[in-house]
Amino acid sequence: LPIYETSCKYSGPVCILHGTNDKIVPLDYSHKYHESYPSCELHTLEGESHFMTKDKAQITTLITSFLTKILLDKQQ
C-alpha cells in the first residue's frame, strides 16, 4: 500500500509520539511520516515501548499541549 504517498496529502496538524523501545513499529517510520506532513511534530519518548505505559504524565502533557495549540490557532 502507498501509505506515505496517501498520508502526505493530509495538510492538517499532526503530532507523532514514538517510543525508542518500540519493537513493533521502527522509529524510522515515524521519521518518514514526520518528513511527509507539512505541519508535524515528532516526539521520541526515551525508553517507551509501542504501548507507551511508562511515563503517562509526559505523554498526557505532550498531547494536551498539541491539542491546546491547535484549538488556540483555530480561534485566531
Buried (B, 14 or more C-beta within 10 A) or exposed (E): EEEEEEEBEEEEBBBBBBBEEBEEEEBEBBBBBBEBBEEBBBBBBEEBBEEBEBBEEBBEEBEEEBEEEEEEEEEE
